[in-house]
Amino acid sequence: MVADTDLAGLHWRKSSYSGGGNDCVEIAFTNDGAAVRDSKNPDGGVLRLSGREWDALLAAARAGALDLR
């Protein structure tokens, strides 16, 4: 896990599919996984995922398991 004090040092990025707006999530990779935050509220909460959890999230998204439609 990354400590709260270490969040400022992370390199946050958005998907190239986001269109450059602030209506998406941002991801930063950590030593042991990833951190995810809302681009509209970068000082808000951060979801921290282990490497295994990040891989499972990506697999679910790619399989369409997270589609809301």
PDB file with one MODEL, atoms N, CA, C and O in Angstrom:
MODEL        1
ATOM      1  N   MET A   1       0.832  -1.194   0.000  1.00  0.00           N
ATOM      2  CA  MET A   1       0.000   0.000   0.000  1.00  0.00           C
ATOM      3  C   MET A   1       0.871   1.249   0.000  1.00  0.00           C
ATOM      4  O   MET A   1       1.976   1.265   0.541  1.00  0.00           O
ATOM      5  N   VAL A   2       0.353   2.260  -0.605  1.00  0.00           N
ATOM      6  CA  VAL A   2       1.042   3.547  -0.618  1.00  0.00           C
ATOM      7  C   VAL A   2       0.425   4.419   0.469  1.00  0.00           C
ATOM      8  O   VAL A   2      -0.797   4.487   0.596  1.00  0.00           O
ATOM      9  N   ALA A   3       1.261   5.078   1.242  1.00  0.00           N
ATOM     10  CA  ALA A   3       0.769   5.941   2.311  1.00  0.00           C
ATOM     11  C   ALA A   3       0.197   7.224   1.723  1.00  0.00           C
ATOM     12  O   ALA A   3       0.581   7.640   0.630  1.00  0.00           O
ATOM     13  N   ASP A   4      -0.733   7.854   2.460  1.00  0.00           N
ATOM     14  CA  ASP A   4      -1.340   9.106   1.991  1.00  0.00           C
ATOM     15  C   ASP A   4      -0.284  10.147   1.655  1.00  0.00           C
ATOM     16  O   ASP A   4      -0.438  10.900   0.694  1.00  0.00           O
ATOM     17  N   THR A   5       0.784  10.195   2.437  1.00  0.00           N
ATOM     18  CA  THR A   5       1.825  11.193   2.201  1.00  0.00           C
ATOM     19  C   THR A   5       2.569  10.927   0.899  1.00  0.00           C
ATOM     20  O   THR A   5       3.209  11.835   0.370  1.00  0.00           O
ATOM     21  N   ASP A   6       2.503   9.713   0.370  1.00  0.00           N
ATOM     22  CA  ASP A   6       3.189   9.366  -0.865  1.00  0.00           C
ATOM     23  C   ASP A   6       2.345   9.648  -2.111  1.00  0.00           C
ATOM     24  O   ASP A   6       2.859   9.548  -3.225  1.00  0.00           O
ATOM     25  N   LEU A   7       1.088   9.992  -1.957  1.00  0.00           N
ATOM     26  CA  LEU A   7       0.209  10.204  -3.107  1.00  0.00           C
ATOM     27  C   LEU A   7       0.657  11.372  -3.969  1.00  0.00           C
ATOM     28  O   LEU A   7       0.495  11.330  -5.189  1.00  0.00           O
ATOM     29  N   ALA A   8       1.212  12.406  -3.369  1.00  0.00           N
ATOM     30  CA  ALA A   8       1.632  13.582  -4.133  1.00  0.00           C
ATOM     31  C   ALA A   8       2.749  13.239  -5.108  1.00  0.00           C
ATOM     32  O   ALA A   8       2.897  13.902  -6.134  1.00  0.00           O
ATOM     33  N   GLY A   9       3.521  12.232  -4.808  1.00  0.00           N
ATOM     34  CA  GLY A   9       4.637  11.861  -5.657  1.00  0.00           C
ATOM     35  C   GLY A   9       4.273  10.913  -6.789  1.00  0.00           C
ATOM     36  O   GLY A   9       5.134  10.559  -7.595  1.00  0.00           O
ATOM     37  N   LEU A  10       3.018  10.497  -6.864  1.00  0.00           N
ATOM     38  CA  LEU A  10       2.613   9.563  -7.912  1.00  0.00           C
ATOM     39  C   LEU A  10       2.409  10.289  -9.239  1.00  0.00           C
ATOM     40  O   LEU A  10       2.048  11.466  -9.266  1.00  0.00           O
ATOM     41  N   HIS A  11       2.640   9.587 -10.316  1.00  0.00           N
ATOM     42  CA  HIS A  11       2.418  10.126 -11.660  1.00  0.00           C
ATOM     43  C   HIS A  11       1.029   9.696 -12.112  1.00  0.00           C
ATOM     44  O   HIS A  11       0.831   8.549 -12.513  1.00  0.00           O
ATOM     45  N   TRP A  12       0.063  10.618 -12.049  1.00  0.00           N
ATOM     46  CA  TRP A  12      -1.316  10.338 -12.411  1.00  0.00           C
ATOM     47  C   TRP A  12      -1.508  10.516 -13.908  1.00  0.00           C
ATOM     48  O   TRP A  12      -0.943  11.430 -14.510  1.00  0.00           O
ATOM     49  N   ARG A  13      -2.309   9.637 -14.508  1.00  0.00           N
ATOM     50  CA  ARG A  13      -2.598   9.750 -15.942  1.00  0.00           C
ATOM     51  C   ARG A  13      -4.030   9.339 -16.228  1.00  0.00           C
ATOM     52  O   ARG A  13      -4.642   8.568 -15.489  1.00  0.00           O
ATOM     53  N   LYS A  14      -4.549   9.881 -17.332  1.00  0.00           N
ATOM     54  CA  LYS A  14      -5.891   9.542 -17.802  1.00  0.00           C
ATOM     55  C   LYS A  14      -5.773   8.695 -19.053  1.00  0.00           C
ATOM     56  O   LYS A  14      -4.740   8.699 -19.723  1.00  0.00           O
ATOM     57  N   SER A  15      -6.810   7.987 -19.357  1.00  0.00           N
ATOM     58  CA  SER A  15      -6.862   7.212 -20.585  1.00  0.00           C
ATOM     59  C   SER A  15      -6.839   8.143 -21.790  1.00  0.00           C
ATOM     60  O   SER A  15      -7.371   9.252 -21.742  1.00  0.00           O
ATOM     61  N   SER A  16      -6.223   7.687 -22.860  1.00  0.00           N
ATOM     62  CA  SER A  16      -6.243   8.471 -24.095  1.00  0.00           C
ATOM     63  C   SER A  16      -7.649   8.533 -24.683  1.00  0.00           C
ATOM     64  O   SER A  16      -7.911   9.350 -25.566  1.00  0.00           O
ATOM     65  N   TYR A  17      -8.552   7.685 -24.208  1.00  0.00           N
ATOM     66  CA  TYR A  17      -9.942   7.677 -24.652  1.00  0.00           C
ATOM     67  C   TYR A  17     -10.791   8.699 -23.903  1.00  0.00           C
ATOM     68  O   TYR A  17     -11.965   8.871 -24.232  1.00  0.00           O
ATOM     69  N   SER A  18     -10.239   9.372 -22.920  1.00  0.00           N
ATOM     70  CA  SER A  18     -11.036  10.287 -22.092  1.00  0.00           C
ATOM     71  C   SER A  18     -11.414  11.573 -22.803  1.00  0.00           C
ATOM     72  O   SER A  18     -12.337  12.257 -22.363  1.00  0.00           O
ATOM     73  N   GLY A  19     -10.746  11.922 -23.870  1.00  0.00           N
ATOM     74  CA  GLY A  19     -11.068  13.137 -24.596  1.00  0.00           C
ATOM     75  C   GLY A  19     -10.523  14.394 -23.949  1.00  0.00           C
ATOM     76  O   GLY A  19     -10.843  15.497 -24.392  1.00  0.00           O
ATOM     77  N   GLY A  20      -9.714  14.260 -22.921  1.00  0.00           N
ATOM     78  CA  GLY A  20      -9.095  15.411 -22.284  1.00  0.00           C
ATOM     79  C   GLY A  20      -9.959  16.139 -21.278  1.00  0.00           C
ATOM     80  O   GLY A  20      -9.494  17.097 -20.661  1.00  0.00           O
ATOM     81  N   GLY A  21     -11.189  15.723 -21.090  1.00  0.00           N
ATOM     82  CA  GLY A  21     -12.060  16.365 -20.112  1.00  0.00           C
ATOM     83  C   GLY A  21     -11.809  15.859 -18.709  1.00  0.00           C
ATOM     84  O   GLY A  21     -10.976  14.979 -18.492  1.00  0.00           O
ATOM     85  N   ASN A  22     -12.529  16.416 -17.769  1.00  0.00           N
ATOM     86  CA  ASN A  22     -12.405  15.981 -16.378  1.00  0.00           C
ATOM     87  C   ASN A  22     -13.583  15.109 -15.989  1.00  0.00           C
ATOM     88  O   ASN A  22     -14.165  15.292 -14.920  1.00  0.00           O
ATOM     89  N   ASP A  23     -13.939  14.171 -16.837  1.00  0.00           N
ATOM     90  CA  ASP A  23     -15.077  13.306 -16.551  1.00  0.00           C
ATOM     91  C   ASP A  23     -14.664  11.836 -16.578  1.00  0.00           C
ATOM     92  O   ASP A  23     -15.374  10.984 -17.112  1.00  0.00           O
ATOM     93  N   CYS A  24     -13.521  11.564 -16.000  1.00  0.00           N
ATOM     94  CA  CYS A  24     -13.034  10.188 -16.003  1.00  0.00           C
ATOM     95  C   CYS A  24     -12.243   9.933 -14.724  1.00  0.00           C
ATOM     96  O   CYS A  24     -12.178  10.782 -13.835  1.00  0.00           O
ATOM     97  N   VAL A  25     -11.664   8.788 -14.656  1.00  0.00           N
ATOM     98  CA  VAL A  25     -10.792   8.457 -13.537  1.00  0.00           C
ATOM     99  C   VAL A  25      -9.346   8.585 -13.979  1.00  0.00           C
ATOM    100  O   VAL A  25      -9.038   8.541 -15.170  1.00  0.00           O
ATOM    101  N   GLU A  26      -8.476   8.743 -13.014  1.00  0.00           N
ATOM    102  CA  GLU A  26      -7.042   8.787 -13.268  1.00  0.00           C
ATOM    103  C   GLU A  26      -6.404   7.600 -12.547  1.00  0.00           C
ATOM    104  O   GLU A  26      -6.894   7.151 -11.511  1.00  0.00           O
ATOM    105  N   ILE A  27      -5.321   7.109 -13.104  1.00  0.00           N
ATOM    106  CA  ILE A  27      -4.622   5.965 -12.546  1.00  0.00           C
ATOM    107  C   ILE A  27      -3.163   6.334 -12.289  1.00  0.00           C
ATOM    108  O   ILE A  27      -2.551   7.072 -13.062  1.00  0.00           O
ATOM    109  N   ALA A  28      -2.628   5.822 -11.215  1.00  0.00           N
ATOM    110  CA  ALA A  28      -1.199   5.950 -10.932  1.00  0.00           C
ATOM    111  C   ALA A  28      -0.725   4.579 -10.460  1.00  0.00           C
ATOM    112  O   ALA A  28      -1.356   3.946  -9.613  1.00  0.00           O
ATOM    113  N   PHE A  29       0.378   4.140 -11.014  1.00  0.00           N
ATOM    114  CA  PHE A  29       0.911   2.844 -10.599  1.00  0.00           C
ATOM    115  C   PHE A  29       1.820   3.023  -9.396  1.00  0.00           C
ATOM    116  O   PHE A  29       2.604   3.969  -9.323  1.00  0.00           O
ATOM    117  N   THR A  30       1.701   2.100  -8.458  1.00  0.00           N
ATOM    118  CA  THR A  30       2.499   2.111  -7.242  1.00  0.00           C
ATOM    119  C   THR A  30       3.449   0.919  -7.281  1.00  0.00           C
ATOM    120  O   THR A  30       3.432   0.136  -8.231  1.00  0.00           O
ATOM    121  N   ASN A  31       4.264   0.787  -6.265  1.00  0.00           N
ATOM    122  CA  ASN A  31       5.200  -0.335  -6.213  1.00  0.00           C
ATOM    123  C   ASN A  31       4.501  -1.685  -6.201  1.00  0.00           C
ATOM    124  O   ASN A  31       5.041  -2.671  -6.702  1.00  0.00           O
ATOM    125  N   ASP A  32       3.305  -1.732  -5.631  1.00  0.00           N
ATOM    126  CA  ASP A  32       2.629  -3.028  -5.486  1.00  0.00           C
ATOM    127  C   ASP A  32       1.241  -3.071  -6.119  1.00  0.00           C
ATOM    128  O   ASP A  32       0.453  -3.964  -5.810  1.00  0.00           O
ATOM    129  N   GLY A  33       0.929  -2.119  -7.000  1.00  0.00           N
ATOM    130  CA  GLY A  33      -0.386  -2.130  -7.625  1.00  0.00           C
ATOM    131  C   GLY A  33      -0.699  -0.815  -8.298  1.00  0.00           C
ATOM    132  O   GLY A  33       0.099  -0.287  -9.072  1.00  0.00           O
ATOM    133  N   ALA A  34      -1.887  -0.288  -7.990  1.00  0.00           N
ATOM    134  CA  ALA A  34      -2.341   0.934  -8.635  1.00  0.00           C
ATOM    135  C   ALA A  34      -3.212   1.737  -7.679  1.00  0.00           C
ATOM    136  O   ALA A  34      -3.774   1.206  -6.721  1.00  0.00           O
ATOM    137  N   ALA A  35      -3.309   3.028  -7.967  1.00  0.00           N
ATOM    138  CA  ALA A  35      -4.202   3.916  -7.235  1.00  0.00           C
ATOM    139  C   ALA A  35      -5.113   4.574  -8.276  1.00  0.00           C
ATOM    140  O   ALA A  35      -4.664   4.916  -9.370  1.00  0.00           O
ATOM    141  N   VAL A  36      -6.385   4.748  -7.933  1.00  0.00           N
ATOM    142  CA  VAL A  36      -7.378   5.299  -8.852  1.00  0.00           C
ATOM    143  C   VAL A  36      -8.095   6.448  -8.147  1.00  0.00           C
ATOM    144  O   VAL A  36      -8.437   6.346  -6.969  1.00  0.00           O
ATOM    145  N   ARG A  37      -8.320   7.547  -8.882  1.00  0.00           N
ATOM    146  CA  ARG A  37      -9.039   8.684  -8.310  1.00  0.00           C
ATOM    147  C   ARG A  37      -9.933   9.325  -9.364  1.00  0.00           C
ATOM    148  O   ARG A  37      -9.765   9.085 -10.559  1.00  0.00           O
ATOM    149  N   ASP A  38     -10.873  10.133  -8.921  1.00  0.00           N
ATOM    150  CA  ASP A  38     -11.785  10.876  -9.787  1.00  0.00           C
ATOM    151  C   ASP A  38     -11.059  12.112 -10.303  1.00  0.00           C
ATOM    152  O   ASP A  38     -10.525  12.889  -9.512  1.00  0.00           O
ATOM    153  N   SER A  39     -11.032  12.302 -11.611  1.00  0.00           N
ATOM    154  CA  SER A  39     -10.318  13.443 -12.184  1.00  0.00           C
ATOM    155  C   SER A  39     -10.961  14.779 -11.797  1.00  0.00           C
ATOM    156  O   SER A  39     -10.277  15.803 -11.775  1.00  0.00           O
ATOM    157  N   LYS A  40     -12.255  14.786 -11.493  1.00  0.00           N
ATOM    158  CA  LYS A  40     -12.934  16.021 -11.083  1.00  0.00           C
ATOM    159  C   LYS A  40     -12.590  16.416  -9.654  1.00  0.00           C
ATOM    160  O   LYS A  40     -12.738  17.578  -9.274  1.00  0.00           O
ATOM    161  N   ASN A  41     -12.135  15.462  -8.869  1.00  0.00           N
ATOM    162  CA  ASN A  41     -11.852  15.709  -7.462  1.00  0.00           C
ATOM    163  C   ASN A  41     -10.536  15.030  -7.071  1.00  0.00           C
ATOM    164  O   ASN A  41     -10.543  14.060  -6.313  1.00  0.00           O
ATOM    165  N   PRO A  42      -9.418  15.527  -7.579  1.00  0.00           N
ATOM    166  CA  PRO A  42      -8.143  14.852  -7.318  1.00  0.00           C
ATOM    167  C   PRO A  42      -7.712  14.863  -5.861  1.00  0.00           C
ATOM    168  O   PRO A  42      -6.863  14.065  -5.463  1.00  0.00           O
ATOM    169  N   ASP A  43      -8.283  15.752  -5.060  1.00  0.00           N
ATOM    170  CA  ASP A  43      -7.946  15.781  -3.639  1.00  0.00           C
ATOM    171  C   ASP A  43      -8.901  14.928  -2.797  1.00  0.00           C
ATOM    172  O   ASP A  43      -8.773  14.851  -1.576  1.00  0.00           O
ATOM    173  N   GLY A  44      -9.856  14.292  -3.474  1.00  0.00           N
ATOM    174  CA  GLY A  44     -10.811  13.433  -2.780  1.00  0.00           C
ATOM    175  C   GLY A  44     -10.197  12.078  -2.485  1.00  0.00           C
ATOM    176  O   GLY A  44      -8.976  11.943  -2.407  1.00  0.00           O
ATOM    177  N   GLY A  45     -11.025  11.103  -2.327  1.00  0.00           N
ATOM    178  CA  GLY A  45     -10.570   9.767  -1.984  1.00  0.00           C
ATOM    179  C   GLY A  45      -9.818   9.081  -3.110  1.00  0.00           C
ATOM    180  O   GLY A  45      -9.981   9.411  -4.285  1.00  0.00           O
ATOM    181  N   VAL A  46      -9.001   8.130  -2.729  1.00  0.00           N
ATOM    182  CA  VAL A  46      -8.217   7.334  -3.667  1.00  0.00           C
ATOM    183  C   VAL A  46      -8.488   5.869  -3.395  1.00  0.00           C
ATOM    184  O   VAL A  46      -8.433   5.415  -2.252  1.00  0.00           O
ATOM    185  N   LEU A  47      -8.778   5.145  -4.438  1.00  0.00           N
ATOM    186  CA  LEU A  47      -8.957   3.700  -4.340  1.00  0.00           C
ATOM    187  C   LEU A  47      -7.615   3.052  -4.617  1.00  0.00           C
ATOM    188  O   LEU A  47      -7.031   3.254  -5.682  1.00  0.00           O
ATOM    189  N   ARG A  48      -7.124   2.274  -3.663  1.00  0.00           N
ATOM    190  CA  ARG A  48      -5.834   1.596  -3.825  1.00  0.00           C
ATOM    191  C   ARG A  48      -6.074   0.127  -4.092  1.00  0.00           C
ATOM    192  O   ARG A  48      -6.850  -0.526  -3.394  1.00  0.00           O
ATOM    193  N   LEU A  49      -5.404  -0.386  -5.104  1.00  0.00           N
ATOM    194  CA  LEU A  49      -5.559  -1.776  -5.506  1.00  0.00           C
ATOM    195  C   LEU A  49      -4.214  -2.475  -5.535  1.00  0.00           C
ATOM    196  O   LEU A  49      -3.213  -1.904  -5.968  1.00  0.00           O
ATOM    197  N   SER A  50      -4.199  -3.706  -5.075  1.00  0.00           N
ATOM    198  CA  SER A  50      -2.986  -4.506  -5.214  1.00  0.00           C
ATOM    199  C   SER A  50      -2.821  -4.863  -6.688  1.00  0.00           C
ATOM    200  O   SER A  50      -3.733  -4.637  -7.485  1.00  0.00           O
ATOM    201  N   GLY A  51      -1.692  -5.405  -7.050  1.00  0.00           N
ATOM    202  CA  GLY A  51      -1.484  -5.827  -8.427  1.00  0.00           C
ATOM    203  C   GLY A  51      -2.516  -6.847  -8.871  1.00  0.00           C
ATOM    204  O   GLY A  51      -3.004  -6.788 -10.000  1.00  0.00           O
ATOM    205  N   ARG A  52      -2.847  -7.770  -8.005  1.00  0.00           N
ATOM    206  CA  ARG A  52      -3.852  -8.792  -8.315  1.00  0.00           C
ATOM    207  C   ARG A  52      -5.230  -8.172  -8.493  1.00  0.00           C
ATOM    208  O   ARG A  52      -5.968  -8.546  -9.405  1.00  0.00           O
ATOM    209  N   GLU A  53      -5.580  -7.228  -7.628  1.00  0.00           N
ATOM    210  CA  GLU A  53      -6.879  -6.550  -7.741  1.00  0.00           C
ATOM    211  C   GLU A  53      -6.956  -5.707  -9.017  1.00  0.00           C
ATOM    212  O   GLU A  53      -7.998  -5.668  -9.672  1.00  0.00           O
ATOM    213  N   TRP A  54      -5.859  -5.032  -9.371  1.00  0.00           N
ATOM    214  CA  TRP A  54      -5.833  -4.242 -10.602  1.00  0.00           C
ATOM    215  C   TRP A  54      -6.032  -5.147 -11.813  1.00  0.00           C
ATOM    216  O   TRP A  54      -6.811  -4.820 -12.708  1.00  0.00           O
ATOM    217  N   ASP A  55      -5.341  -6.275 -11.849  1.00  0.00           N
ATOM    218  CA  ASP A  55      -5.486  -7.227 -12.957  1.00  0.00           C
ATOM    219  C   ASP A  55      -6.922  -7.738 -13.060  1.00  0.00           C
ATOM    220  O   ASP A  55      -7.450  -7.882 -14.162  1.00  0.00           O
ATOM    221  N   ALA A  56      -7.558  -8.015 -11.912  1.00  0.00           N
ATOM    222  CA  ALA A  56      -8.938  -8.493 -11.909  1.00  0.00           C
ATOM    223  C   ALA A  56      -9.898  -7.407 -12.403  1.00  0.00           C
ATOM    224  O   ALA A  56     -10.841  -7.707 -13.135  1.00  0.00           O
ATOM    225  N   LEU A  57      -9.668  -6.154 -12.013  1.00  0.00           N
ATOM    226  CA  LEU A  57     -10.503  -5.045 -12.482  1.00  0.00           C
ATOM    227  C   LEU A  57     -10.389  -4.894 -13.995  1.00  0.00           C
ATOM    228  O   LEU A  57     -11.402  -4.742 -14.679  1.00  0.00           O
ATOM    229  N   LEU A  58      -9.172  -4.936 -14.524  1.00  0.00           N
ATOM    230  CA  LEU A  58      -8.983  -4.832 -15.970  1.00  0.00           C
ATOM    231  C   LEU A  58      -9.650  -5.985 -16.709  1.00  0.00           C
ATOM    232  O   LEU A  58     -10.284  -5.778 -17.744  1.00  0.00           O
ATOM    233  N   ALA A  59      -9.510  -7.194 -16.184  1.00  0.00           N
ATOM    234  CA  ALA A  59     -10.125  -8.360 -16.828  1.00  0.00           C
ATOM    235  C   ALA A  59     -11.645  -8.225 -16.854  1.00  0.00           C
ATOM    236  O   ALA A  59     -12.278  -8.541 -17.861  1.00  0.00           O
ATOM    237  N   ALA A  60     -12.230  -7.759 -15.757  1.00  0.00           N
ATOM    238  CA  ALA A  60     -13.683  -7.580 -15.700  1.00  0.00           C
ATOM    239  C   ALA A  60     -14.137  -6.505 -16.681  1.00  0.00           C
ATOM    240  O   ALA A  60     -15.152  -6.673 -17.357  1.00  0.00           O
ATOM    241  N   ALA A  61     -13.395  -5.404 -16.764  1.00  0.00           N
ATOM    242  CA  ALA A  61     -13.758  -4.328 -17.697  1.00  0.00           C
ATOM    243  C   ALA A  61     -13.657  -4.810 -19.141  1.00  0.00           C
ATOM    244  O   ALA A  61     -14.537  -4.528 -19.955  1.00  0.00           O
ATOM    245  N   ARG A  62     -12.605  -5.523 -19.451  1.00  0.00           N
ATOM    246  CA  ARG A  62     -12.419  -6.019 -20.818  1.00  0.00           C
ATOM    247  C   ARG A  62     -13.483  -7.033 -21.201  1.00  0.00           C
ATOM    248  O   ARG A  62     -13.850  -7.131 -22.372  1.00  0.00           O
ATOM    249  N   ALA A  63     -13.984  -7.793 -20.227  1.00  0.00           N
ATOM    250  CA  ALA A  63     -15.008  -8.808 -20.483  1.00  0.00           C
ATOM    251  C   ALA A  63     -16.415  -8.204 -20.533  1.00  0.00           C
ATOM    252  O   ALA A  63     -17.377  -8.910 -20.836  1.00  0.00           O
ATOM    253  N   GLY A  64     -16.546  -6.909 -20.241  1.00  0.00           N
ATOM    254  CA  GLY A  64     -17.850  -6.263 -20.261  1.00  0.00           C
ATOM    255  C   GLY A  64     -18.647  -6.459 -18.987  1.00  0.00           C
ATOM    256  O   GLY A  64     -19.823  -6.100 -18.933  1.00  0.00           O
ATOM    257  N   ALA A  65     -18.027  -7.022 -17.964  1.00  0.00           N
ATOM    258  CA  ALA A  65     -18.732  -7.301 -16.719  1.00  0.00           C
ATOM    259  C   ALA A  65     -19.091  -6.031 -15.956  1.00  0.00           C
ATOM    260  O   ALA A  65     -19.912  -6.084 -15.041  1.00  0.00           O
ATOM    261  N   LEU A  66     -18.499  -4.896 -16.307  1.00  0.00           N
ATOM    262  CA  LEU A  66     -18.762  -3.656 -15.590  1.00  0.00           C
ATOM    263  C   LEU A  66     -19.664  -2.705 -16.376  1.00  0.00           C
ATOM    264  O   LEU A  66     -19.949  -1.599 -15.916  1.00  0.00           O
ATOM    265  N   ASP A  67     -20.102  -3.121 -17.534  1.00  0.00           N
ATOM    266  CA  ASP A  67     -20.982  -2.278 -18.352  1.00  0.00           C
ATOM    267  C   ASP A  67     -22.305  -2.043 -17.633  1.00  0.00           C
ATOM    268  O   ASP A  67     -22.912  -2.980 -17.113  1.00  0.00           O
ATOM    269  N   LEU A  68     -22.742  -0.807 -17.606  1.00  0.00           N
ATOM    270  CA  LEU A  68     -23.974  -0.457 -16.908  1.00  0.00           C
ATOM    271  C   LEU A  68     -25.185  -0.445 -17.832  1.00  0.00           C
ATOM    272  O   LEU A  68     -26.303  -0.242 -17.358  1.00  0.00           O
ATOM    273  N   ARG A  69     -25.011  -0.647 -19.083  1.00  0.00           N
ATOM    274  CA  ARG A  69     -26.125  -0.611 -20.034  1.00  0.00           C
ATOM    275  C   ARG A  69     -26.751  -1.941 -20.208  1.00  0.00           C
ATOM    276  O   ARG A  69     -27.704  -2.079 -20.975  1.00  0.00           O
TER     277      ARG A  69
ENDMDL
END
